Every structure is written in C-alpha cells, then in structure tokens.
Amino acid sequence: MSRSAIKLHTPAGRKALDKMIHEAERKAQESAAARPGRAGAKPAAAGAATGAGEIRIIGGQWRRTRLAVAQKPGLRPTPDRVRETLFNWLGQDLTNWKVLDAFSGTGALGLEAASRGATSVIMNEQDAALVQQLQRLQQKLDARMLKIQRGDALSCLKTVTGQDLILLDPPFEQADLFEPAVKAAMSALNEGGYIYLEAPEAWSEERCLELGLELHRYLKAGAVHAHLLKKQ
C-alpha cells in the first residue's frame, strides 16, 4: 500500500501505517546489527579493512571533494576541524612549498597541502594497501605534485632535505616513534620551516626548545593534541 493511499482517519488506515513504521524499525535494527563493531557483527580480522570511510578536502583547488578511503584498525585520519585550524595557522596558501607527509595513512593531510598549492608533496606510507589507495586518489585528482612512496617514516625523514613543512602523525600506540621522528624531521627542514605534530599528549614549550623548535601554535581536540612547531 502506498503512503498516499493510507486514510489515517480510518482504523484500517491507522493499522496500515503502524505496520509500515514497525517494518521500517525492524529493517533499521537489522542493518545496525550487521555493521562492524556492533553487537552480533562478525569481528574484523586484525589489520584488515573494516569497511568504507571518507575524507573531505577542506580548501584549495579540490575544496569540498569527498574521497572514499578504507577504514582499518589504528587508522585515524586527522579530523576536519583540526586540519582546517592547521591550514589557518599556515596562512591557507602553500604555493611553492615543499611538503613531506611522513605517516600518510589515508592521505588527508598531504592531499590538503597539495590542494592549497604546494609544489611538491612527498607522501610516505608503510602499509602496502594504503600506498595503493593513495595512488588511486592521486590518479582520481590528477595530482602530479604528489610523490607517493612506500617505506619506513624515519628512514624517509633521514633521506629528505629542503622541506618547508613536515607532517608527522605517527600511530598513537607507538610512543617511542614521536621524538625520533621530530629529531629526524629537523634535519629535513628548511630554516624557518614548520613541523606539524599530532600526538596523544601535549608537548611543553621546554621540550620543544630542547629540540631547537618553537611551539608556534597548539590545539587540543578530543584525544588529539595538535602542535605547529617552527624551526628556530
């Protein structure tokens, strides 16, 4: 029975509408139970993709572009609010900048930098499936300024020089990666260049100064502590 055919002022019409609502609620409950992470759902294998996700480019030539990405355990794209704040701090326009995204993951940070005019964006990622995904996104956007490579982030940082911005977003559970990554980034950075560091805890001004960095900007958003560090 179509909705337009239901006569709500009659008992039969009200009964038909109640039946439709009940059926819609039942289907919604079945759909929710089948989603990953919900009760009754089959758990995903460790390290396997857990479904389709999405990132959205906020500014620049690809502004408002939505890109489908895999969702994997431990993968944590930088939230829109944090990315928007970061590029506000940097002045929005990255024309002629050289950028390195050392722990690319979904590519949200590196793609945002490329969209805002960066001349060169190296996107380094260790996971082979994520590297293939980045390559597909590069083709989709015809992003010729991107250089996508697979490898260890620390090794990458130690072999690159002349960068204006280095994006560091290591896995939060690998606490021993953060300080070595920042130290390696220092040698890859131009004088007056920036390091963006996303961490599970705040870094003090004193800790940054010991490494030769100025804590230029800081933001806490949920579990994310976002730091913009400037090379002195």
SETORTI-478454 format. One record per residue (C-alpha): residue number from 1; residue in three letters; x, y, z. Coordinates in steps of 0.2 Angstrom, whole numbers, always signed. Each point is the difference from the previous one (the first is absolute). Layout:
N
+-----+------+-------+-------+-------+
! seq ! type !  east ! north !    up !
+-----+------+-------+-------+-------+
! NUM !  ALA !     X !     Y !     Z !
...
+-----+------+-------+-------+-------+
END
This chain:
232
+-----+------+-------+-------+-------+
! seq ! type !  east ! north !    up !
+-----+------+-------+-------+-------+
!   1 !  MET !    +0 !    +0 !    +0 !
!   2 !  SER !    +7 !   +17 !    -5 !
!   3 !  ARG !    +1 !   +14 !   +13 !
!   4 !  SER !   -12 !   +11 !   -10 !
!   5 !  ALA !   -13 !   -14 !    +0 !
!   6 !  ILE !    +0 !    -1 !   +20 !
!   7 !  LYS !   -16 !    +8 !    +7 !
!   8 !  LEU !    +6 !    +5 !   +18 !
!   9 !  HIS !   -17 !    +4 !    +6 !
!  10 !  THR !    -6 !   -18 !    -2 !
!  11 !  PRO !    +5 !   -14 !   +12 !
!  12 !  ALA !    +7 !   -10 !   -15 !
!  13 !  GLY !   +10 !   +15 !    -5 !
!  14 !  ARG !    +8 !    +2 !   +17 !
!  15 !  LYS !    +3 !   -19 !    +1 !
!  16 !  ALA !    +9 !    +0 !   -17 !
!  17 !  LEU !   +11 !   +15 !    +5 !
!  18 !  ASP !    +5 !    -9 !   +16 !
!  19 !  LYS !    +5 !   -15 !   -10 !
!  20 !  MET !   +11 !   +10 !   -11 !
!  21 !  ILE !    +9 !    +9 !   +14 !
!  22 !  HIS !    +3 !   -17 !    +9 !
!  23 !  GLU !    +7 !    -7 !   -16 !
!  24 !  ALA !   +12 !   +15 !    -2 !
!  25 !  GLU !    +6 !    -1 !   +18 !
!  26 !  ARG !    +3 !   -19 !    -3 !
!  27 !  LYS !   +11 !    +3 !   -15 !
!  28 !  ALA !    +9 !   +14 !    +8 !
!  29 !  GLN !    +4 !   -11 !   +15 !
!  30 !  GLU !    +6 !   -14 !   -12 !
!  31 !  SER !   +11 !   +12 !    -9 !
!  32 !  ALA !    +8 !    +6 !   +16 !
!  33 !  ALA !    +4 !   -17 !    +6 !
!  34 !  ALA !    +9 !    -4 !   -16 !
!  35 !  ARG !   +12 !   +15 !    +1 !
!  36 !  PRO !   +18 !    -3 !    +6 !
!  37 !  GLY !    +2 !    +3 !   +19 !
!  38 !  ARG !   -18 !    -3 !    +4 !
!  39 !  ALA !    -7 !   -14 !   +10 !
!  40 !  GLY !    -3 !   -16 !   -10 !
!  41 !  ALA !   +13 !    +6 !   -14 !
!  42 !  LYS !   +14 !   -11 !    -5 !
!  43 !  PRO !   +16 !    +7 !    +7 !
!  44 !  ALA !   +13 !    +6 !   -13 !
!  45 !  ALA !   +16 !    -9 !    -1 !
!  46 !  ALA !   +15 !   +10 !    +7 !
!  47 !  GLY !    +8 !   +12 !   -12 !
!  48 !  ALA !   -15 !    -3 !   -13 !
!  49 !  ALA !   -10 !   +14 !    -7 !
!  50 !  THR !   -16 !    +2 !   +10 !
!  51 !  GLY !   -11 !    +9 !   -14 !
!  52 !  ALA !    -1 !   +16 !   -10 !
!  53 !  GLY !    +4 !   +17 !    +7 !
!  54 !  GLU !    +2 !   +17 !    -7 !
!  55 !  ILE !   +11 !   +15 !    +1 !
!  56 !  ARG !    -5 !   +18 !    -5 !
!  57 !  ILE !   +13 !   +13 !    -7 !
!  58 !  ILE !    -4 !   +16 !    +8 !
!  59 !  GLY !    +8 !   +14 !   -10 !
!  60 !  GLY !   +10 !    +4 !   -16 !
!  61 !  GLN !    -3 !    -7 !   -18 !
!  62 !  TRP !    -9 !   -16 !    +6 !
!  63 !  ARG !   -10 !    +9 !   +13 !
!  64 !  ARG !   -15 !   -11 !    +6 !
!  65 !  THR !    +6 !   -15 !    -9 !
!  66 !  ARG !    -5 !   -16 !    +9 !
!  67 !  LEU !   +11 !   -15 !    -2 !
!  68 !  ALA !    -4 !   -18 !    +4 !
!  69 !  VAL !   +13 !    -8 !   +11 !
!  70 !  ALA !    +2 !   -17 !    +9 !
!  71 !  GLN !    -3 !    -1 !   +19 !
!  72 !  LYS !   +13 !   -10 !    +9 !
!  73 !  PRO !    +4 !    -3 !   +18 !
!  74 !  GLY !   +12 !   +13 !    +7 !
!  75 !  LEU !    -3 !   +12 !   -15 !
!  76 !  ARG !    -5 !   +17 !    +6 !
!  77 !  PRO !    -2 !   +13 !   -13 !
!  78 !  THR !    +3 !   +18 !    +7 !
!  79 !  PRO !   -18 !    +7 !    +4 !
!  80 !  ASP !    -7 !   +14 !   -12 !
!  81 !  ARG !    +1 !   +13 !   +14 !
!  82 !  VAL !   +18 !    -3 !    +4 !
!  83 !  ARG !    +5 !    +0 !   -18 !
!  84 !  GLU !    -9 !   +16 !    -3 !
!  85 !  THR !    +8 !    +8 !   +15 !
!  86 !  LEU !   +17 !    -6 !    -5 !
!  87 !  PHE !    -1 !    +8 !   -18 !
!  88 !  ASN !    -7 !   +16 !    +8 !
!  89 !  TRP !   +16 !    +1 !   +11 !
!  90 !  LEU !   +10 !    -2 !   -16 !
!  91 !  GLY !    -9 !   +13 !    -9 !
!  92 !  GLN !   -10 !   -11 !   -12 !
!  93 !  ASP !   +11 !    +3 !   -16 !
!  94 !  LEU !   +14 !   -12 !    -1 !
!  95 !  THR !    +6 !    +5 !   -18 !
!  96 !  ASN !   +18 !    -6 !    -3 !
!  97 !  TRP !    +1 !    -9 !   +16 !
!  98 !  LYS !    +9 !   -17 !    +1 !
!  99 !  VAL !   -10 !   -12 !   +12 !
! 100 !  LEU !    +4 !   -17 !    +7 !
! 101 !  ASP !   -14 !   -10 !    +7 !
! 102 !  ALA !   +10 !   -14 !    +9 !
! 103 !  PHE !   -14 !   -11 !    +7 !
! 104 !  SER !   -13 !    +3 !   -14 !
! 105 !  GLY !   -13 !   -13 !    +5 !
! 106 !  THR !   -16 !    +6 !   -10 !
! 107 !  GLY !    +9 !   +15 !    -6 !
! 108 !  ALA !   -11 !   +13 !    +7 !
! 109 !  LEU !   +14 !   +12 !    +5 !
! 110 !  GLY !   +11 !    -2 !   -15 !
! 111 !  LEU !   -15 !    +2 !   -12 !
! 112 !  GLU !    -6 !   +15 !    +9 !
! 113 !  ALA !   +18 !    +8 !    -2 !
! 114 !  ALA !    +0 !    -4 !   -18 !
! 115 !  SER !   -17 !    +7 !    -3 !
! 116 !  ARG !    +6 !   +17 !    +7 !
! 117 !  GLY !   +14 !    +2 !   -12 !
! 118 !  ALA !   +15 !   -10 !    +6 !
! 119 !  THR !   +12 !    -3 !   -14 !
! 120 !  SER !    +6 !   -16 !    +7 !
! 121 !  VAL !    -8 !   -12 !   +12 !
! 122 !  ILE !    +9 !   -16 !    +5 !
! 123 !  MET !   -12 !   -13 !    +7 !
! 124 !  ASN !    +8 !   -14 !    +9 !
! 125 !  GLU !    -9 !   -15 !    +7 !
! 126 !  GLN !    +5 !   -17 !    +6 !
! 127 !  ASP !   -16 !   -10 !    -3 !
! 128 !  ALA !    +0 !    -7 !   -18 !
! 129 !  ALA !   -19 !    +1 !    -1 !
! 130 !  LEU !    -1 !   +18 !    +5 !
! 131 !  VAL !   +14 !    +4 !   -12 !
! 132 !  GLN !   -11 !    -7 !   -14 !
! 133 !  GLN !   -14 !   +10 !    +6 !
! 134 !  LEU !   +10 !   +16 !    +0 !
! 135 !  GLN !    +5 !    -4 !   -18 !
! 136 !  ARG !   -18 !    -2 !    -5 !
! 137 !  LEU !    -5 !   +17 !    +8 !
! 138 !  GLN !   +15 !    +8 !    -9 !
! 139 !  GLN !    -7 !    -6 !   -16 !
! 140 !  LYS !   -18 !    +5 !    +4 !
! 141 !  LEU !    +6 !   +18 !    +4 !
! 142 !  ASP !   +14 !    +1 !   -14 !
! 143 !  ALA !   +11 !    +6 !   +14 !
! 144 !  ARG !   +17 !    +0 !    -9 !
! 145 !  MET !    +8 !    +9 !   +15 !
! 146 !  LEU !    -1 !   -15 !   +10 !
! 147 !  LYS !   +14 !   -13 !    +2 !
! 148 !  ILE !    -7 !   -15 !    +9 !
! 149 !  GLN !   +12 !   -13 !    +7 !
! 150 !  ARG !    +0 !   -15 !   +11 !
! 151 !  GLY !   +13 !    -1 !   +15 !
! 152 !  ASP !    +4 !    +3 !   +18 !
! 153 !  ALA !    -4 !   +18 !    +5 !
! 154 !  LEU !   +17 !    +3 !   +10 !
! 155 !  SER !   +10 !    -7 !   -15 !
! 156 !  CYS !   -10 !   +12 !   -11 !
! 157 !  LEU !    +3 !   +15 !   +11 !
! 158 !  LYS !   +19 !    -4 !    +1 !
! 159 !  THR !    +2 !    +1 !   -19 !
! 160 !  VAL !   -10 !   +15 !    -4 !
! 161 !  THR !    +6 !   +19 !    +1 !
! 162 !  GLY !    -7 !   +17 !    -5 !
! 163 !  GLN !   -18 !    -2 !    +7 !
! 164 !  ASP !   -11 !   +15 !    +5 !
! 165 !  LEU !   -12 !   -10 !    +9 !
! 166 !  ILE !    +1 !   -18 !    +8 !
! 167 !  LEU !   -16 !    -9 !    +5 !
! 168 !  LEU !    +2 !   -12 !   +14 !
! 169 !  ASP !   -15 !   -11 !    +6 !
! 170 !  PRO !    +8 !   -16 !    +7 !
! 171 !  PRO !   -11 !   -14 !    +7 !
! 172 !  PHE !    -5 !    +5 !   +17 !
! 173 !  GLU !    +4 !   -17 !    +7 !
! 174 !  GLN !   +18 !    +2 !    -5 !
! 175 !  ALA !    +6 !   +12 !   +13 !
! 176 !  ASP !   +18 !    -3 !    -4 !
! 177 !  LEU !    -2 !    +7 !   -18 !
! 178 !  PHE !    -4 !   +18 !    +5 !
! 179 !  GLU !   +16 !    +7 !    +5 !
! 180 !  PRO !   +11 !    -9 !   -12 !
! 181 !  ALA !   -11 !    +6 !   -14 !
! 182 !  VAL !    +1 !   +18 !    +6 !
! 183 !  LYS !   +19 !    -1 !    +1 !
! 184 !  ALA !    +1 !    -7 !   -18 !
! 185 !  ALA !   -12 !   +13 !    -7 !
! 186 !  MET !   +11 !   +14 !    +7 !
! 187 !  SER !   +14 !    -5 !   -12 !
! 188 !  ALA !   -12 !    -1 !   -15 !
! 189 !  LEU !    -7 !   +17 !    +3 !
! 190 !  ASN !    +4 !   +17 !    -7 !
! 191 !  GLU !    +5 !   +14 !   +12 !
! 192 !  GLY !   -16 !    +8 !    +6 !
! 193 !  GLY !   -10 !   -15 !    -6 !
! 194 !  TYR !   -14 !    -9 !   +10 !
! 195 !  ILE !    -4 !   -17 !    +7 !
! 196 !  TYR !   -18 !    -5 !    +4 !
! 197 !  LEU !    +0 !   -12 !   +14 !
! 198 !  GLU !   -16 !   -10 !    +4 !
! 199 !  ALA !    +2 !    -9 !   +17 !
! 200 !  PRO !   -10 !    -8 !   +14 !
! 201 !  GLU !    +7 !   +12 !   +13 !
! 202 !  ALA !    +6 !   +18 !    +0 !
! 203 !  TRP !   +18 !    +5 !    -3 !
! 204 !  SER !    +6 !   +14 !   +12 !
! 205 !  GLU !    +9 !   +15 !    -7 !
! 206 !  GLU !   +16 !    -6 !   +10 !
! 207 !  ARG !    +0 !   -16 !    -9 !
! 208 !  CYS !    -2 !    +8 !   -17 !
! 209 !  LEU !   +14 !   +13 !    +4 !
! 210 !  GLU !   +12 !   -15 !    +5 !
! 211 !  LEU !    -2 !    -6 !   -18 !
! 212 !  GLY !    +3 !   +17 !    -8 !
! 213 !  LEU !   -19 !    +3 !    -3 !
! 214 !  GLU !   -12 !   +14 !    +4 !
! 215 !  LEU !   -18 !    -6 !    +5 !
! 216 !  HIS !    -8 !   +12 !   -12 !
! 217 !  ARG !   -18 !    -6 !    +2 !
! 218 !  TYR !    -9 !   -13 !   +10 !
! 219 !  LEU !   -18 !    -8 !    +0 !
! 220 !  LYS !    -8 !   -14 !   +10 !
! 221 !  ALA !   -15 !    -8 !    -9 !
! 222 !  GLY !    -7 !   -15 !    +9 !
! 223 !  ALA !   +15 !   -13 !    +2 !
! 224 !  VAL !   +10 !   +10 !   -13 !
! 225 !  HIS !   +14 !   +12 !    +5 !
! 226 !  ALA !    +5 !   +10 !   -15 !
! 227 !  HIS !   +16 !   +10 !    +0 !
! 228 !  LEU !    +7 !   +12 !   -13 !
! 229 !  LEU !   +19 !    +1 !    +3 !
! 230 !  LYS !   +12 !   +12 !    -8 !
! 231 !  LYS !   +18 !    -3 !    -3 !
! 232 !  GLN !   +10 !   +13 !    +8 !
+-----+------+-------+-------+-------+
END
